[in-house]
Amino acid sequence: MKPFSRGLRAGIPIGVGYLSVSFTFGIMAVAYGFDWWQALLISMMTVTSAGQLAGIGIMVNPGQYLEMLISQLTINVRYSFMSVSLSQKVAPAFSGLKRWLLGFFMTDEIFAVASAEKEVDARFFLGLSIVPYVGWSLGTLLGGLIGNVLPEMIMNALCLAIYGMFLAIVAPVAKTSRAVLAVVAAAVGLHCLFYYAPLLRDIPSGITISICAIAAALLGALLFPVADEEEVAAE
């Protein structure tokens, strides 16, 4: 099978999953006051579920540019690390402008599938990216259009689905890893502190997300350090 066709086939499950998640984002964006085409444009230009979710919450309060910058850097910096990691496995021909253009499609799921390859071909990565991108955009479009006609009660219920996705990602790992459970508990505890404490609750939500994420990650790194390969080999 040709690399492009193989990538296209591998991206179908990701695209189907993105369809349902972005559908909820489209509904949420409309509930926040965005038009359907604005929600679609956001999805087509960013392709980041957590980033978009945090972004639209900040965008409804104009002028908070520093908050948006900090929150988006914190949430999306992981894509840079994924790209650096994957760059060690790409084919020699996968370079230059191809990396610049195809790097736009980097997501958690695309990275996971691509990193399983012995060598990542540019044609494979392009095929792998197409269906998820279409699914993410199409789901947002459908959610945005349907969100204009659904009753408010149903819209509010559907808006909870995207949070369920995040719980579904974290919960299974937290059940088997004490380190992950501790980091999640620390992040939840810090966020509750920022939400209820008299002075801390005045801090913008975007900055709060960044502080909680960084603080919980640092705590996890201090309490549960991961041994280097050299240390493991020495043992």
C-alpha positions as protocol buffer text, in pm:
chain_id: "A"
residue {
  index: 1
  type: MET
  ca { x: 0 y: 0 z: 0 }
}
residue {
  index: 2
  type: LYS
  ca { x: 128 y: 347 z: -90 }
}
residue {
  index: 3
  type: PRO
  ca { x: 234 y: 573 z: 202 }
}
residue {
  index: 4
  type: PHE
  ca { x: -39 y: 831 z: 134 }
}
residue {
  index: 5
  type: SER
  ca { x: -318 y: 569 z: 120 }
}
residue {
  index: 6
  type: ARG
  ca { x: -185 y: 400 z: 431 }
}
residue {
  index: 7
  type: GLY
  ca { x: -180 y: 732 z: 617 }
}
residue {
  index: 8
  type: LEU
  ca { x: -530 y: 815 z: 495 }
}
residue {
  index: 9
  type: ARG
  ca { x: -655 y: 484 z: 627 }
}
residue {
  index: 10
  type: ALA
  ca { x: -478 y: 528 z: 962 }
}
residue {
  index: 11
  type: GLY
  ca { x: -636 y: 871 z: 1008 }
}
residue {
  index: 12
  type: ILE
  ca { x: -998 y: 757 z: 973 }
}
residue {
  index: 13
  type: PRO
  ca { x: -1048 y: 655 z: 1342 }
}
residue {
  index: 14
  type: ILE
  ca { x: -894 y: 988 z: 1453 }
}
residue {
  index: 15
  type: GLY
  ca { x: -1122 y: 1181 z: 1218 }
}
residue {
  index: 16
  type: VAL
  ca { x: -1432 y: 1004 z: 1349 }
}
residue {
  index: 17
  type: GLY
  ca { x: -1332 y: 1084 z: 1706 }
}
residue {
  index: 18
  type: TYR
  ca { x: -1261 y: 1447 z: 1621 }
}
residue {
  index: 19
  type: LEU
  ca { x: -1603 y: 1478 z: 1458 }
}
residue {
  index: 20
  type: SER
  ca { x: -1784 y: 1426 z: 1787 }
}
residue {
  index: 21
  type: VAL
  ca { x: -1550 y: 1639 z: 1997 }
}
residue {
  index: 22
  type: SER
  ca { x: -1550 y: 1935 z: 1758 }
}
residue {
  index: 23
  type: PHE
  ca { x: -1927 y: 1908 z: 1726 }
}
residue {
  index: 24
  type: THR
  ca { x: -1946 y: 1995 z: 2094 }
}
residue {
  index: 25
  type: PHE
  ca { x: -1698 y: 2278 z: 2045 }
}
residue {
  index: 26
  type: GLY
  ca { x: -1918 y: 2422 z: 1771 }
}
residue {
  index: 27
  type: ILE
  ca { x: -2218 y: 2416 z: 2004 }
}
residue {
  index: 28
  type: MET
  ca { x: -2019 y: 2579 z: 2284 }
}
residue {
  index: 29
  type: ALA
  ca { x: -1887 y: 2853 z: 2054 }
}
residue {
  index: 30
  type: VAL
  ca { x: -2241 y: 2941 z: 1944 }
}
residue {
  index: 31
  type: ALA
  ca { x: -2354 y: 2937 z: 2309 }
}
residue {
  index: 32
  type: TYR
  ca { x: -2075 y: 3188 z: 2382 }
}
residue {
  index: 33
  type: GLY
  ca { x: -2215 y: 3419 z: 2113 }
}
residue {
  index: 34
  type: PHE
  ca { x: -1998 y: 3330 z: 1812 }
}
residue {
  index: 35
  type: ASP
  ca { x: -2146 y: 3281 z: 1466 }
}
residue {
  index: 36
  type: TRP
  ca { x: -2114 y: 2937 z: 1308 }
}
residue {
  index: 37
  type: TRP
  ca { x: -1861 y: 3060 z: 1052 }
}
residue {
  index: 38
  type: GLN
  ca { x: -1645 y: 3212 z: 1326 }
}
residue {
  index: 39
  type: ALA
  ca { x: -1639 y: 2880 z: 1511 }
}
residue {
  index: 40
  type: LEU
  ca { x: -1549 y: 2702 z: 1187 }
}
residue {
  index: 41
  type: LEU
  ca { x: -1269 y: 2948 z: 1116 }
}
residue {
  index: 42
  type: ILE
  ca { x: -1124 y: 2898 z: 1464 }
}
residue {
  index: 43
  type: SER
  ca { x: -1118 y: 2520 z: 1419 }
}
residue {
  index: 44
  type: MET
  ca { x: -969 y: 2538 z: 1070 }
}
residue {
  index: 45
  type: MET
  ca { x: -689 y: 2771 z: 1182 }
}
residue {
  index: 46
  type: THR
  ca { x: -592 y: 2612 z: 1515 }
}
residue {
  index: 47
  type: VAL
  ca { x: -696 y: 2243 z: 1552 }
}
residue {
  index: 48
  type: THR
  ca { x: -648 y: 2227 z: 1929 }
}
residue {
  index: 49
  type: SER
  ca { x: -937 y: 2122 z: 2151 }
}
residue {
  index: 50
  type: ALA
  ca { x: -808 y: 2251 z: 2486 }
}
residue {
  index: 51
  type: GLY
  ca { x: -662 y: 2564 z: 2327 }
}
residue {
  index: 52
  type: GLN
  ca { x: -985 y: 2649 z: 2147 }
}
residue {
  index: 53
  type: LEU
  ca { x: -1191 y: 2585 z: 2457 }
}
residue {
  index: 54
  type: ALA
  ca { x: -976 y: 2820 z: 2665 }
}
residue {
  index: 55
  type: GLY
  ca { x: -951 y: 3068 z: 2378 }
}
residue {
  index: 56
  type: ILE
  ca { x: -1321 y: 3128 z: 2322 }
}
residue {
  index: 57
  type: GLY
  ca { x: -1370 y: 3181 z: 2694 }
}
residue {
  index: 58
  type: ILE
  ca { x: -1114 y: 3461 z: 2685 }
}
residue {
  index: 59
  type: MET
  ca { x: -1232 y: 3605 z: 2352 }
}
residue {
  index: 60
  type: VAL
  ca { x: -1575 y: 3689 z: 2490 }
}
residue {
  index: 61
  type: ASN
  ca { x: -1395 y: 3936 z: 2720 }
}
residue {
  index: 62
  type: PRO
  ca { x: -1209 y: 4164 z: 2473 }
}
residue {
  index: 63
  type: GLY
  ca { x: -877 y: 4319 z: 2566 }
}
residue {
  index: 64
  type: GLN
  ca { x: -730 y: 4025 z: 2761 }
}
residue {
  index: 65
  type: TYR
  ca { x: -450 y: 3968 z: 2510 }
}
residue {
  index: 66
  type: LEU
  ca { x: -180 y: 3889 z: 2766 }
}
residue {
  index: 67
  type: GLU
  ca { x: -405 y: 3631 z: 2930 }
}
residue {
  index: 68
  type: MET
  ca { x: -470 y: 3466 z: 2594 }
}
residue {
  index: 69
  type: LEU
  ca { x: -99 y: 3463 z: 2509 }
}
residue {
  index: 70
  type: ILE
  ca { x: -2 y: 3299 z: 2837 }
}
residue {
  index: 71
  type: SER
  ca { x: -281 y: 3042 z: 2836 }
}
residue {
  index: 72
  type: GLN
  ca { x: -229 y: 2940 z: 2472 }
}
residue {
  index: 73
  type: LEU
  ca { x: 147 y: 2906 z: 2517 }
}
residue {
  index: 74
  type: THR
  ca { x: 97 y: 2690 z: 2824 }
}
residue {
  index: 75
  type: ILE
  ca { x: -166 y: 2468 z: 2664 }
}
residue {
  index: 76
  type: ASN
  ca { x: -9 y: 2429 z: 2320 }
}
residue {
  index: 77
  type: VAL
  ca { x: 365 y: 2422 z: 2390 }
}
residue {
  index: 78
  type: ARG
  ca { x: 342 y: 2041 z: 2398 }
}
residue {
  index: 79
  type: TYR
  ca { x: 303 y: 2039 z: 2020 }
}
residue {
  index: 80
  type: SER
  ca { x: 654 y: 2183 z: 1989 }
}
residue {
  index: 81
  type: PHE
  ca { x: 795 y: 1896 z: 2196 }
}
residue {
  index: 82
  type: MET
  ca { x: 600 y: 1643 z: 1990 }
}
residue {
  index: 83
  type: SER
  ca { x: 736 y: 1793 z: 1667 }
}
residue {
  index: 84
  type: VAL
  ca { x: 1094 y: 1785 z: 1795 }
}
residue {
  index: 85
  type: SER
  ca { x: 1051 y: 1423 z: 1901 }
}
residue {
  index: 86
  type: LEU
  ca { x: 896 y: 1317 z: 1569 }
}
residue {
  index: 87
  type: SER
  ca { x: 1163 y: 1502 z: 1369 }
}
residue {
  index: 88
  type: GLN
  ca { x: 1410 y: 1232 z: 1478 }
}
residue {
  index: 89
  type: LYS
  ca { x: 1212 y: 970 z: 1284 }
}
residue {
  index: 90
  type: VAL
  ca { x: 1118 y: 1150 z: 962 }
}
residue {
  index: 91
  type: ALA
  ca { x: 1250 y: 1044 z: 622 }
}
residue {
  index: 92
  type: PRO
  ca { x: 1532 y: 1255 z: 471 }
}
residue {
  index: 93
  type: ALA
  ca { x: 1295 y: 1389 z: 204 }
}
residue {
  index: 94
  type: PHE
  ca { x: 1055 y: 1510 z: 474 }
}
residue {
  index: 95
  type: SER
  ca { x: 1228 y: 1844 z: 529 }
}
residue {
  index: 96
  type: GLY
  ca { x: 1215 y: 2216 z: 457 }
}
residue {
  index: 97
  type: LEU
  ca { x: 878 y: 2353 z: 348 }
}
residue {
  index: 98
  type: LYS
  ca { x: 709 y: 2015 z: 397 }
}
residue {
  index: 99
  type: ARG
  ca { x: 784 y: 2025 z: 769 }
}
residue {
  index: 100
  type: TRP
  ca { x: 662 y: 2384 z: 797 }
}
residue {
  index: 101
  type: LEU
  ca { x: 332 y: 2306 z: 624 }
}
residue {
  index: 102
  type: LEU
  ca { x: 256 y: 1961 z: 765 }
}
residue {
  index: 103
  type: GLY
  ca { x: 366 y: 2059 z: 1117 }
}
residue {
  index: 104
  type: PHE
  ca { x: 44 y: 2260 z: 1136 }
}
residue {
  index: 105
  type: PHE
  ca { x: -154 y: 1936 z: 1164 }
}
residue {
  index: 106
  type: MET
  ca { x: 34 y: 1805 z: 1469 }
}
residue {
  index: 107
  type: THR
  ca { x: -206 y: 1687 z: 1740 }
}
residue {
  index: 108
  type: ASP
  ca { x: -179 y: 1435 z: 2024 }
}
residue {
  index: 109
  type: GLU
  ca { x: -346 y: 1157 z: 1827 }
}
residue {
  index: 110
  type: ILE
  ca { x: -163 y: 1221 z: 1499 }
}
residue {
  index: 111
  type: PHE
  ca { x: 166 y: 1226 z: 1688 }
}
residue {
  index: 112
  type: ALA
  ca { x: 82 y: 895 z: 1859 }
}
residue {
  index: 113
  type: VAL
  ca { x: 10 y: 720 z: 1527 }
}
residue {
  index: 114
  type: ALA
  ca { x: 304 y: 877 z: 1341 }
}
residue {
  index: 115
  type: SER
  ca { x: 552 y: 798 z: 1618 }
}
residue {
  index: 116
  type: ALA
  ca { x: 465 y: 429 z: 1586 }
}
residue {
  index: 117
  type: GLU
  ca { x: 619 y: 434 z: 1237 }
}
residue {
  index: 118
  type: LYS
  ca { x: 977 y: 319 z: 1189 }
}
residue {
  index: 119
  type: GLU
  ca { x: 1031 y: 612 z: 951 }
}
residue {
  index: 120
  type: VAL
  ca { x: 776 y: 887 z: 890 }
}
residue {
  index: 121
  type: ASP
  ca { x: 726 y: 965 z: 522 }
}
residue {
  index: 122
  type: ALA
  ca { x: 583 y: 1306 z: 421 }
}
residue {
  index: 123
  type: ARG
  ca { x: 315 y: 1139 z: 209 }
}
residue {
  index: 124
  type: PHE
  ca { x: 211 y: 917 z: 499 }
}
residue {
  index: 125
  type: PHE
  ca { x: 189 y: 1215 z: 735 }
}
residue {
  index: 126
  type: LEU
  ca { x: -17 y: 1412 z: 482 }
}
residue {
  index: 127
  type: GLY
  ca { x: -261 y: 1124 z: 442 }
}
residue {
  index: 128
  type: LEU
  ca { x: -274 y: 1078 z: 818 }
}
residue {
  index: 129
  type: SER
  ca { x: -363 y: 1446 z: 869 }
}
residue {
  index: 130
  type: ILE
  ca { x: -637 y: 1491 z: 608 }
}
residue {
  index: 131
  type: VAL
  ca { x: -927 y: 1294 z: 762 }
}
residue {
  index: 132
  type: PRO
  ca { x: -871 y: 1428 z: 1119 }
}
residue {
  index: 133
  type: TYR
  ca { x: -858 y: 1785 z: 985 }
}
residue {
  index: 134
  type: VAL
  ca { x: -1177 y: 1737 z: 782 }
}
residue {
  index: 135
  type: GLY
  ca { x: -1346 y: 1566 z: 1078 }
}
residue {
  index: 136
  type: TRP
  ca { x: -1248 y: 1847 z: 1315 }
}
residue {
  index: 137
  type: SER
  ca { x: -1370 y: 2116 z: 1077 }
}
residue {
  index: 138
  type: LEU
  ca { x: -1689 y: 1936 z: 973 }
}
residue {
  index: 139
  type: GLY
  ca { x: -1783 y: 1859 z: 1334 }
}
residue {
  index: 140
  type: THR
  ca { x: -1742 y: 2225 z: 1427 }
}
residue {
  index: 141
  type: LEU
  ca { x: -1955 y: 2331 z: 1130 }
}
residue {
  index: 142
  type: LEU
  ca { x: -2235 y: 2090 z: 1221 }
}
residue {
  index: 143
  type: GLY
  ca { x: -2223 y: 2188 z: 1587 }
}
residue {
  index: 144
  type: GLY
  ca { x: -2226 y: 2557 z: 1500 }
}
residue {
  index: 145
  type: LEU
  ca { x: -2525 y: 2522 z: 1268 }
}
residue {
  index: 146
  type: ILE
  ca { x: -2726 y: 2295 z: 1497 }
}
residue {
  index: 147
  type: GLY
  ca { x: -2640 y: 2512 z: 1796 }
}
residue {
  index: 148
  type: ASN
  ca { x: -2842 y: 2793 z: 1640 }
}
residue {
  index: 149
  type: VAL
  ca { x: -3162 y: 2591 z: 1645 }
}
residue {
  index: 150
  type: LEU
  ca { x: -3137 y: 2360 z: 1947 }
}
residue {
  index: 151
  type: PRO
  ca { x: -3316 y: 2452 z: 2273 }
}
residue {
  index: 152
  type: GLU
  ca { x: -3089 y: 2605 z: 2536 }
}
residue {
  index: 153
  type: MET
  ca { x: -3138 y: 2312 z: 2775 }
}
residue {
  index: 154
  type: ILE
  ca { x: -3007 y: 2062 z: 2518 }
}
residue {
  index: 155
  type: MET
  ca { x: -2718 y: 2290 z: 2424 }
}
residue {
  index: 156
  type: ASN
  ca { x: -2611 y: 2318 z: 2787 }
}
residue {
  index: 157
  type: ALA
  ca { x: -2621 y: 1940 z: 2821 }
}
residue {
  index: 158
  type: LEU
  ca { x: -2416 y: 1883 z: 2506 }
}
residue {
  index: 159
  type: CYS
  ca { x: -2158 y: 2139 z: 2619 }
}
residue {
  index: 160
  type: LEU
  ca { x: -2062 y: 1898 z: 2898 }
}
residue {
  index: 161
  type: ALA
  ca { x: -1954 y: 1632 z: 2647 }
}
residue {
  index: 162
  type: ILE
  ca { x: -1617 y: 1791 z: 2575 }
}
residue {
  index: 163
  type: TYR
  ca { x: -1530 y: 1786 z: 2945 }
}
residue {
  index: 164
  type: GLY
  ca { x: -1626 y: 1420 z: 2947 }
}
residue {
  index: 165
  type: MET
  ca { x: -1366 y: 1364 z: 2675 }
}
residue {
  index: 166
  type: PHE
  ca { x: -1092 y: 1509 z: 2894 }
}
residue {
  index: 167
  type: LEU
  ca { x: -1206 y: 1294 z: 3187 }
}
residue {
  index: 168
  type: ALA
  ca { x: -1204 y: 986 z: 2964 }
}
residue {
  index: 169
  type: ILE
  ca { x: -841 y: 1060 z: 2872 }
}
residue {
  index: 170
  type: VAL
  ca { x: -719 y: 1122 z: 3226 }
}
residue {
  index: 171
  type: ALA
  ca { x: -924 y: 880 z: 3439 }
}
residue {
  index: 172
  type: PRO
  ca { x: -791 y: 543 z: 3307 }
}
residue {
  index: 173
  type: VAL
  ca { x: -428 y: 657 z: 3344 }
}
residue {
  index: 174
  type: ALA
  ca { x: -491 y: 807 z: 3688 }
}
residue {
  index: 175
  type: LYS
  ca { x: -636 y: 473 z: 3806 }
}
residue {
  index: 176
  type: THR
  ca { x: -312 y: 290 z: 3732 }
}
residue {
  index: 177
  type: SER
  ca { x: -52 y: 563 z: 3799 }
}
residue {
  index: 178
  type: ARG
  ca { x: -9 y: 722 z: 4140 }
}
residue {
  index: 179
  type: ALA
  ca { x: 202 y: 998 z: 3985 }
}
residue {
  index: 180
  type: VAL
  ca { x: -70 y: 1099 z: 3738 }
}
residue {
  index: 181
  type: LEU
  ca { x: -335 y: 1083 z: 4010 }
}
residue {
  index: 182
  type: ALA
  ca { x: -126 y: 1312 z: 4232 }
}
residue {
  index: 183
  type: VAL
  ca { x: -75 y: 1565 z: 3952 }
}
residue {
  index: 184
  type: VAL
  ca { x: -446 y: 1564 z: 3865 }
}
residue {
  index: 185
  type: ALA
  ca { x: -542 y: 1605 z: 4231 }
}
residue {
  index: 186
  type: ALA
  ca { x: -295 y: 1893 z: 4270 }
}
residue {
  index: 187
  type: ALA
  ca { x: -431 y: 2068 z: 3959 }
}
residue {
  index: 188
  type: VAL
  ca { x: -792 y: 2027 z: 4078 }
}
residue {
  index: 189
  type: GLY
  ca { x: -706 y: 2148 z: 4429 }
}
residue {
  index: 190
  type: LEU
  ca { x: -522 y: 2454 z: 4297 }
}
residue {
  index: 191
  type: HIS
  ca { x: -804 y: 2542 z: 4060 }
}
residue {
  index: 192
  type: CYS
  ca { x: -1057 y: 2518 z: 4345 }
}
residue {
  index: 193
  type: LEU
  ca { x: -835 y: 2750 z: 4548 }
}
residue {
  index: 194
  type: PHE
  ca { x: -826 y: 3005 z: 4265 }
}
residue {
  index: 195
  type: TYR
  ca { x: -1200 y: 2970 z: 4215 }
}
residue {
  index: 196
  type: TYR
  ca { x: -1309 y: 3021 z: 4576 }
}
residue {
  index: 197
  type: ALA
  ca { x: -1034 y: 3222 z: 4751 }
}
residue {
  index: 198
  type: PRO
  ca { x: -1136 y: 3592 z: 4782 }
}
residue {
  index: 199
  type: LEU
  ca { x: -828 y: 3745 z: 4618 }
}
residue {
  index: 200
  type: LEU
  ca { x: -725 y: 3461 z: 4389 }
}
residue {
  index: 201
  type: ARG
  ca { x: -1067 y: 3433 z: 4223 }
}
residue {
  index: 202
  type: ASP
  ca { x: -1016 y: 3777 z: 4069 }
}
residue {
  index: 203
  type: ILE
  ca { x: -727 y: 3643 z: 3857 }
}
residue {
  index: 204
  type: PRO
  ca { x: -835 y: 3587 z: 3492 }
}
residue {
  index: 205
  type: SER
  ca { x: -925 y: 3227 z: 3405 }
}
residue {
  index: 206
  type: GLY
  ca { x: -661 y: 3195 z: 3132 }
}
residue {
  index: 207
  type: ILE
  ca { x: -378 y: 3282 z: 3370 }
}
residue {
  index: 208
  type: THR
  ca { x: -530 y: 3059 z: 3637 }
}
residue {
  index: 209
  type: ILE
  ca { x: -522 y: 2762 z: 3397 }
}
residue {
  index: 210
  type: SER
  ca { x: -156 y: 2829 z: 3320 }
}
residue {
  index: 211
  type: ILE
  ca { x: -56 y: 2862 z: 3687 }
}
residue {
  index: 212
  type: CYS
  ca { x: -239 y: 2544 z: 3789 }
}
residue {
  index: 213
  type: ALA
  ca { x: -97 y: 2342 z: 3498 }
}
residue {
  index: 214
  type: ILE
  ca { x: 263 y: 2452 z: 3552 }
}
residue {
  index: 215
  type: ALA
  ca { x: 249 y: 2421 z: 3932 }
}
residue {
  index: 216
  type: ALA
  ca { x: 95 y: 2070 z: 3916 }
}
residue {
  index: 217
  type: ALA
  ca { x: 350 y: 1958 z: 3656 }
}
residue {
  index: 218
  type: LEU
  ca { x: 641 y: 2089 z: 3865 }
}
residue {
  index: 219
  type: LEU
  ca { x: 503 y: 1914 z: 4172 }
}
residue {
  index: 220
  type: GLY
  ca { x: 479 y: 1589 z: 3978 }
}
residue {
  index: 221
  type: ALA
  ca { x: 835 y: 1627 z: 3849 }
}
residue {
  index: 222
  type: LEU
  ca { x: 966 y: 1683 z: 4203 }
}
residue {
  index: 223
  type: LEU
  ca { x: 772 y: 1404 z: 4371 }
}
residue {
  index: 224
  type: PHE
  ca { x: 785 y: 1147 z: 4091 }
}
residue {
  index: 225
  type: PRO
  ca { x: 1104 y: 1203 z: 3886 }
}
residue {
  index: 226
  type: VAL
  ca { x: 1156 y: 978 z: 3584 }
}
residue {
  index: 227
  type: ALA
  ca { x: 1497 y: 812 z: 3568 }
}
residue {
  index: 228
  type: ASP
  ca { x: 1715 y: 878 z: 3262 }
}
residue {
  index: 229
  type: GLU
  ca { x: 1804 y: 592 z: 3029 }
}
residue {
  index: 230
  type: GLU
  ca { x: 2164 y: 605 z: 3151 }
}
residue {
  index: 231
  type: GLU
  ca { x: 2052 y: 573 z: 3513 }
}
residue {
  index: 232
  type: VAL
  ca { x: 1828 y: 278 z: 3427 }
}
residue {
  index: 233
  type: ALA
  ca { x: 2114 y: 109 z: 3238 }
}
residue {
  index: 234
  type: ALA
  ca { x: 2350 y: 164 z: 3532 }
}
residue {
  index: 235
  type: GLU
  ca { x: 2106 y: -4 z: 3769 }
}
